[in-house]
Amino acid sequence: MDARLTERQRRLAGELLTETDPVTVSELASRLKVSPRTIRYDLDALLPWFGEQGLQLSKKPRRGVQVIGSGERIQSALRQLASLGGNPYRHPLRHEERVRFILSHLLKHPDKTRIQDLADRLGVSRGTLLSDLKAVEAKLADYQIRLLRIPGHGLKLDADEFRWRQAAASFVLDGMDPEQLDHLLRAVGGRVRAVPDPSFASLLPEGLTAAIESVLTDFDWGPTLSLSDRAYRGLTVHIALAVLRLKEGQGVSLPPDRLAELKQKREFRVAKRLFCALEERLGVSVPESEIGYLALHLLGAKRGPAPVQDSFREEADPPLQEIAGRMIRIVSETLRIPLYLDKELAEGLIAHLKPVLARLKYGLPLDNPILDDIRARYPQIYAASQKAAFWLGKVVGCPIPPGETGYLAMHFGAAVTRVKGETFSSRRILLVCASGLGTAKLLESTLRSELPGVEWIGTTSVKRVAEKIKDGGVDLVISTVNLDPLPEDIPVVRISPLPGRREIMQLKERLYLAAPLVSDAHLVGELMEIIQRYADIRNAGRLSFAVRKWLEERVLFQKQRTGRAVNAPMLDQLLKPENIRLQVECRSWREAVEAGAEPLLRQGAVEARYVDQIRENLIEHGPYMVIAPGIALLHARPEDGVREVCMSLITLSPSVSFGHPQNDPVDIAITFGTTDNESHVYALSQLMELLSHPPSLQRLRRAVQPEEVIEIIGPFVQKGGEKE
């Protein structure tokens, strides 16, 4: 009988075997892209096959079709389908999707899961599943959760309730943009399918999150507790998981001394009021330890783009001011930009550091979904921020995670843009950013620099858009998320939190704000002198005006076409074959520094003291130049011995430890020197785009000839540093 099943019938059987609830004929027809009549014919054909597997196919009017039988027989039927070439799922799952499904399944079934059952459900071999489990173990380890493999029993999670919730909430939120998450949190009704669900939605009961969000929407948070949109959604997920686990008899317990400490804080009082409202709505009794657990997350929640001044005046204590001041000095000295003159940076950083210190103190993880983009687009700012983060780690007695460093880099990057740029006011624009305060400030500062002809009304969260527009005076809304509903009579432009050059140019074209650049007056004068030597000029004034306009148009065209200054070298101009060394063997990080600098020294691009300064910086400040896993960005200041803009790249085999707690060992080292703060930026940005592109990065690590590296670099130079 098995051989007579068509491919469509095997797919239909797989759909039914992976469902735990009845599914309608119309839904099945939609999934398989056939008519309901075809589904009914196939169901009749499948009845004998299900009977042979010891299963019953139940058809219930107005409810749907469901396979009835023991879990063991269902797993056996799935194995039978796999042997026939029938995949239980409509599409083969990628490694990342399988890992997310396995994590979700283990969190829902932490006590016992058989490896073969997982392999059958995913339609993969046992060997493939064992390989996936290595990635699963690494992700769980980030939350101090162990995956135990018990002979004769299966897989089991070794995790206390606190860590279980941290992991579950993080995996629900991880990798989802605000629109997807809003859809998850607002979805009421419908079923959660028992198939791989990358969003982990099946961890949350249907309708529960919507009920919680309705309470949060009406809740009075007070004047100084302003959460980012992501933190607000994260809080919804944490509360939903807490309610679910309490109903299952799984409560969080906190040490008595920690609970006593939390009870003295304002966030505990807010959490207590919030749970009072939730108890009445959800019918659940909340013990004091759960209030303390929620207070922890309020303490560590990222603040939104609300005015900083009120919370700054009320809560900025002298130690926090001193910490922020020292970090600003470190970054200012590293970048050679007087960021300490920017008052907005000091206020924003103090507001940001309070939840940072709480997260570090209480061991609360923080996801930074755009960390790779920050490293790629702002490598020097990230390295300087990491230098400040190493100092902060010594102060608080624990290392600062890369995600936290990334958010610090956003604050410093926003300040760099403000200090360097000037703006002029004419058009009134409101910026909507769903991420935290640092992301919003960095985006606003970037747009201020790129769009000098506008007046910025301010930055707001999604929840306050209508209120801001109602106040009047808004001509345009720029948003990092889709707004629903759209504001009436106000155009909305969608933009990413970290827009690339191409996206900025598209925005300029749409807004008609590509203002011409003012050419240097002395350059026009020099050209006029040359013309006067060899030609008679009838109208010097008109000619001077025409020359100036011609120069402006050429310079503007060059910047619009490439996104860079005219004289800024590109990556292929700096990384020539003689500056590339591959599979270099070094016994220590000191030897790696020397190996990276050797081509630049040989060409006379840097002096020996420049290399000495790189070593001294690493000794004094720690491995802050190791900006990403396996990647070091080695550099010092221009005045430390740089003669011309230069760059080298080496790969190390074996890799070398620089002493970085998260990013060691290093197998790629980029050494560069620059004569100012601008001329190297474009080439470095192109290189970091390459290094943040996994396929190109793997090719680079395997390369054995410089010509291979030149070939890898090519597409990133041609695309202006933008990945497709």
N, C-alpha and C positions, 0 to 999 in steps of 0.2 A: 504493500500500500504506500510506503514512504516514497518509492521511486516515482509514483504517479502524481505527487504533489508538485504543482507548478511553483515557479519562483515567487509569484505574487501570493500564493497560498501560504508558502513558508514565511514570507514577510508578515502576513496577516496573523499567522500562528504566533510569531515572535512578539507582535504588538500585544496580543491578548495575554501571553504568558508573563509579560513584564508589567501588567496592570494589576493593581490591588483592588480597584473599584470597577463597577460596571462602566462600560464605554459604549456610546450610542453608535448605531450603524452609520449615521451621518458623519460622525467624527472619524470613524475608521475610513470611510470613503474619502474624506478630505485628506487624511494622512497619506493614503495610497494613490490619491489622484485618480479615482475611478468612480463609477456611479454607485449609489446605494444598492441598486439591483444586483450589480456584480458582486458586491460584498455579501449579499444574502446567498447568492449561488455558492460562493467560496466557503461560507460558513457551513452550508449543507455538506459540501465536499469534505470539510475538516472534521465533521462529527465522528466518523469512524476512527480517524487518526487519534483524536483526543481520547477516545475510548480505549484504544490500544495502549495508550500511555497511563491508563488508570485514572484519567481525568474526565470531568463532566463539563460540557459547555452549556451554561445556563443562559436562557434568554428571558428577560423580564420586560414586559411592556412599559414604555415610558421611562425605563431606567437604563436599559442597554444589555450588552453581552458581557459575560464574565466566566473565566475558567475557575472551576471549583475543584479543589484537591489539596493534598498535603504539600508542604514546601519541598519535601524531598522529591516527590513525583514531578513537581513543576521544574525543579532543577534538572532532573533526569530528562525531561522533555526538551529543555533548552539545549542540553548536551546533544540530544538526538538531532535537533535542528541544525546545530553547528556542524555535525558530521555530514549532513546533507548539503552543506554550503549555504545554509540559511542563517544570515546574521540577525540576531534578535533586535537589532536597531536599524533604522532606516539608512544611516550613514555611518561609516567607520569613524571611530573616535580618535582624535589625536592624543598624543601622550599627555598634554596638559589637561585635556578634558577628562581623560581617565583618572588622572591624579585627583582632580577636583571631585569626581564622583566617589572615588575610594575614600577620600577624606570625609565627605558628607555621610557616606554609609557607615564608616567607623564611628563617627560622632553620634549617629543615631543608634548604633548597636555597639557600644563600647566594650561590652563584656565578652562577646563571642561572635566571631565571623570566620567562616571557613574559607581558605584561600581558593579552593576549587570553585566554591559557589560564586565568588567574585569574578573569577575568570570566565565562568559560564555566563554570568549576567552581562559581562562586557563583551563576550564573544571573542576572547583572545586566549592565547596559550598560557599555560602556567608560567613558562619562562618569561613571557612579556609582562605578566602581572608581577612577578618577583622583581623585575627591573623597575616597574612603576612604584613598587613599595619602597624602594630606596629613596625616591624623591618625596614620597609621603612621609617617611621617617624624618627627613631633613626639615620639612615644613613643620611637623609636630614638635621637633626639638626646639624651634624658635619660641615655643610656648611652654617649654620644660615638660613636655608630654613624651613618654616613651611608648613605643609600639612593641609589645611583647609577642613573641611567636612561641606558643606553648604546644609541644608535641601532643597529638591526640585531642587537642582542644581547638586550636586555631589562633586567630589574632585577637589581642586584647589591649585596650588602652590603659596605661598606668598614669592616671591624671586625677588630681583633686578637683572639686567642683569649681573653684575659682579659675583654674587653668582651662578646664573644659569650656567654661563660658567665654573666656577670653578668646580661645581658638575659634569657637563656633561663631561668635559675633564678628571676628575679624574675617573669617572665610565668607560669611554672608556679604560683607561690605567690600571685600577685596576684589579688585579688578572690574568693578562696576562703575559706569559713569552715573551722574546724578539722575538722568532720565530713567535708566533701567531700574535704579534703586527706588525711585519714586513710584514706578509702576509696581514693583514688588510690594512696597509698603502700603500702597493704596488699593491693591487688588482685593476685591471682596467677591466671594463666590468662585465657582469653577473648581476644578480638581488639581491637585499636585500629582503629576504622573510619576509612577515608580520607574523612571528611566533616568539616566545621568542628567542631572540638573546643574549646569555650571554656576547658577546663581545661589545654590544652597537654599532655595526657597522652601524646600520640603522640611527644613529644620523648624520652620515657624508654622503654627496652626493657622488655618484659614480664618480671615476676618479679625484675628487678634491684633495685628499691627495697626489695622485701620481704627479699631476702637481706642488703642493707646494714643495714636496720633491725634484723634479728636480731642482727647483730654489735654494733650500737650499744647494743642493750638489755643485752647482757652485758658491755659495756665498763666498765672502772673509770675514771671520770672524775676521781677524786681528791676531796678534801673541799671545795675552794674553787671549783671550776668547775661552777656550776649554771646550765644553760641553760633559757630559757623553752621552752614546748612548741612555739611557732612557730619559734624558732631551731633547736630539735632537728629539726623537720621540714625546715626550710630546709637544714640541714647534710646531711640525707639526700639531698635533691635535688641539692645541689652535688657530693656524692661520686658520685652516680649519673651525673651529666653528665661528671664527670672521668674515671670508668672508661670510659664510652662513648667519649669523645673520644680517650682514650689508645689504645683498641683500633682507632680509626680513624687513628691516627698524628698526632693534633692535641693537642700538649701545650702547657702554659703555660710561658712563660719569664719569669723575674724578673731585674731588674738585679742584678749580683753584690753590690753594696753593700747593697741591700735584703735579699737572701737572707742575707747575713752578719749583718745586724742581727736578722732574724727567728730565726736559729739560736740566738741568745742568750736567747730568751724561753721561758718555761715552756710556752706554747701550742704551740711547735714540737715540744717533746718529747712532748706529748700527741698531736699529729698524727702523729708518727712511729710511736708505739705503735699508734695506731688503724689506720694504713695497713699495718702489719705483720700485724695480724689480718685485714684485708681482702684483702691479697695472697694469703694462704693460702686464703681462702674463695672468692675470685673469679678466681684465676689470672691476675692482672695484675701486671706489674712497675711500681713507682711511682718515678719519679726524684725527686731532692731538691727540684727546683723545685715539683713538685706538693705535696710536704709543706709547703713554704713557703706555697703558695696556700691550703691548708687551714688553716694556722696563722693566716693573715690573717683568715679567717672566724671562727675561734675567738676571736681578739682583738676582733673587731667584733660578735660575737653578743650579742643581748640576754640579760640574766640573768633567770632565773626567780624566782618568789616563794619562794625559800628564805631561811632566816635570813641576814640581812646581816652579823651581828656578826663571824663568823669571817673572811670576806674583808675586812671593814672594818679589822679589827685588823692583818691581815697586809699589806694592799696600799695602804692610804691613805697616800700620801706628802704632805709639806707643801704642795707646789704645788697638788695636787688639792684639798686641804682649803681652801686659800686661794681657789681658783676657785669652789668650791661655796659658800663663805662669802660671797663677794662677790655671787654670783648670788642667794642667799637674801636678802641685804640689799636688792638692787635690787627684787626682787618684793615684799618686805615694805613697803618705802617706797612703792611704787606702789599697792599694795592697802590700805595702812594697817592691816596685820595683823602682829603680831610673830611671823612664821614662824620667826625665828631662835631662838625658845624651844623649838621642836619638835625634839628630838634625833633622832627617827626620820627626819625630812626630811633632815638633814645626812648621816646614814649611808646612806640610800637614794640620795641624789643623788650622793654620792661613788662608790658602787658602779655607778650608772648612767653616770656621766661617763667612766669608764675606757674602756668599749667605744665610747662616742660619739667620744672623741678619736682612738681607733684608726680608726674609720670615716672621720673627717674627714682624718686624715693619709694614709691609703692609698686614698682615693677610693672607698670601698665604699658603694654606695647602700643606702638603708633604706626599705622600704615601711611606710607607716602607714595601714592600711585604714580607720581610724576618724577620720582627720584632720578631715573635714568635720563629723562629729558633735561633736568637741571644740570646734571653732570656733563651732558653733551653740549648744551647750549651756553653754559656759564662755567667752564672748567676752572678758570682762575679764581672766580668768586667762590666757587665751591671749595677749592683748595684753601683759600684764605679763611673761609668760614670753618673748615675742618681744623685749621690751626687754632682758631679761637675755641672750637669745641674740645680740642685736646686740653687746653688750659682749663676749661670749665669742668672737664672730667676729673682733673686733679683736685679741684675745689670741692666737688660733691662726692668724690671717692668712688666713682664708677664710670666706665666708658660711655660715651655718647653715641647712640646708634646712628647709622647713616641716614635713616629717615628723618631724625631730628636735625641732623646737620643740614639736610636738604632744605628744611623749612627755615632754618637760620639763614641759609644762603639767599632765600627769597627776600628776607628783610634787608640784607646787605645789598643785594642786587638792586632793589627798589631805590635805596639811598644813593647808590652809585649813579643811577640814571637821573635822579633828582639833582644831585650835585653837579653833574656834567651838563645837564640840559637846561634850556629855557623854554618857556611856553608863552603863547599869546592867546588872548580870549576873543572869541567871536560867536562860535556856535556852542550850544549848551547840550552836553552829553551826559547821560547817566550810565554807569557801569554796573552790571549785575554779575556777581561772582559767587558760585556755590561752594567754593573751597574756603580755606581759612584766611585769617588776616594777612599772613605773609604772602600767600598766593595773590590775593586781591591787590595788595600794595605793589607787588612786583609787576603785575599786569597793568595796573593803572599808570605806574611810572614809565613802563615801556611804551604805552600808547601816548602818554604825554610827550615823550621824546619824539615818537614817530609822527604824531599828528599835532604840529605846533599851532594850528589855527583854530583851536576849540577851547571852550570853557567847560571844565569838568564839574558837574553838579555834585559828584561824589560817588562813592561805591556802596552798594547795598546788597542784601541777600534776597533770595527769591521771594521770601515771605513778605518783604516790605516794598516790593516794586510798585504795587498799586498805590500805596500810601505816598511814596515819593513822587509819583506822577501826578497824583491828586494835588500835591502842593504847588504844581504849576512850573512852567519855565523849562520843561524838558523838550528838546527838539528831536532827540534820537536816543535809543537804548542800544548799548552793546552788551551782549550777554554770553556767558560761557555755557549756558544750558538753554534748551528750548523752553520758552515761556508758554504756559497754558493756564488761563486763556491769554491771548496776545493783547497788549494794550491797544485801545481804540485810538486811531488817528495818529499813532506814534510809531514810526518805523523801527524795526528791531533787526540788528545785525548779529549773527552768531559768530563767535570766535573761540578758539581753544585757549585754555589757561596759560599756555606758553606758546604764543603764535610764532611761526617761522617767518622768514623773510617773504616767502611767496604769499602767505596769508596776509601779512601787513600790506603788501603792495596791492592785493585784491581789495582790501579795506580802503586804502587810499583812493583807488580808482573809483570805488563805489561812492565815496564821500566827496570826490573831486577836491581832495586836499593835498595832492602832490605838488606842494608849493616849490617854486624854483629856488635853487641855492644862490646866494649872493657871492659872486666871484670876487677874488681879492683885487682891490683897486690898484695895487702896485703892479699886478700882472697885466692889467689893461694898459697902464701907463708904459710899461716896457714894450708891449706890442705896438703901441702908438709911436714910440720913438723909432722902432725898426721900420715901420711903414713910412715915416717921414723921411728917412734916409734915402729911400729908393723911389718914392712916389710923391706927386703933388696932391695935396689934400684940399678939396674945395670947401668942406664943412667938417672941421675937426670935432665939434661937439656931437654931430649926428653919427660920425664914424665911431667915436668913442662909445656912444650908446649902443650902436650895432655890434661892435666887438664884444662888449659886456654881455649883451643878450645871447650872442653866439656861444660864448664860453659857458654861460649859465645853462643853456640847453644841452650842450655836450656833457657837462658834468652831471646834470640831472639825469640824462639818458643813461650815463654810465652807472650811476647809483641805482636807478630803477631796474636796470638790466641785471646787475650782479649783486646789489645789496651791499656793496663795499666801497670804501674810499678808493680814489683812482690809483694811488700809489701803494695800496696794501697788497703784498704778495699773496699769491694763492698757494695751496698746499704743494702742488707739483713743482712750483718754483723753489721751494725750500727743501723738500724731501727728494733730493736727487740720489741716484744709485750710490754715490760715494758717501752719502750720509746715512746709509742703511746698513746695519750689521745684524745678521740673523743667527739664531741658535748659539748665542755666545755663552760660554761657560764662565761663571763667576762664583767665587766661594763666599762672598758676603755682599751686603748692600753697598759698602764702600767701593768694592771693585766694580759693581754695576754702575755707580755714579761715574767712575773713571772711564769705563767702557763707553757709556753714552756720550761723554764729553769729548772723547778722543778725536772724532772726525772734525768737530768744531774747533778744537785746539790746533789740529793739523792745518786747517785752512786759515787760521788767524782770525776767525770770527769772534772768539772770546779769548780772554787772558786766563792764565793759570789760576789767578786769584778768584775768578768766577766759580771755578770748580770747588775750590776750597770753601767758598761761601755757601754753596749748596750743601756740602757736608756739615758745616757748622750749623746751618739752619735746621737740618734734620736732627742733629745731636741736641740742640737747645730746645726745639719746639716739638720734637717727636715726628712720626712718619705722616705728617699732614699732607704731603705731596702724593701719597698713595690714595688717589681720589675714587677709585672703583676697584672691584675685585680683580686682582692681577695686573692693575694698570697704575704706573707711577708717572707723574708729570713733574720733571725735575727742572728747577729754575731758581734764579736769584734776581736781584734788582738790576736795572740797567747800569747803574753807577758802580756795580761790583765788578765790571770788567767786560762789558759787551761792546764790541766794535761795529757789528752790523747784525741785522735781523737774521736769525739762523735757527735751524732745527735738525735734530737727528732722531732716529728711531732704532732701537735694538730689541730683539726678542731674546729671552734667556732660557737656556736649557742646561741643567735643571733650573726651575724657578727659585727665586731668592726671597728670604724673609727680610722685611724692613721693620718688623715689630708692630704692624697694624693689627688691632684685635679682630677686625672683621674682613679686611681686604687682602691680607697675606695669603699665599706667597705671590710675589710679583714675577710675571714672565714677559711683560711689555713695558719698556721704559722710554719715554719721550723726553728729550732734553732740548730746551729752547732758550734762546736769548733774544732780547728786544731792546731797542734803543729808546723806546717811549711806551706809552700805555695803549697805543692804538694799532701800530703797524703789523703786529703779529696776530691780531685777534681773529681775522677772517680765516687764515690758514689753520689756526688752532681749532676754530669752530668746525671746519670741514673734517679735520682729523677726529675730533670727538664724535661727530656724526657717524663716521666710519666705525669707531670703536663701540658705539652703542647699537650697531647693526649686527646681531649675532652671526649670520652667515659670513659676513665679511670679516668679522673678528676671528672666527674659527679658521678661515683661509689664511689670515695674517699669521696666526699662531703656527700654522703648518708650513709656511713659506720657507724655502731654503735659498732662494736666489732673489737679489734686490729687484730684478725685473718683474718677479711675481708681485711684489709689493706695489710697484708702479702701476701694474695692471689693476690691482685691487683699488688703488686710490682713484683711478681715472673716472669712474662714474660719479664719485662724490664731488670731484672738481667740476665736471660738466654740469651737474645739477645744482651747482652753487651751494653744496653742502646740505641739500635737503634730501632726505630719504623719501622714496615713493611710498 
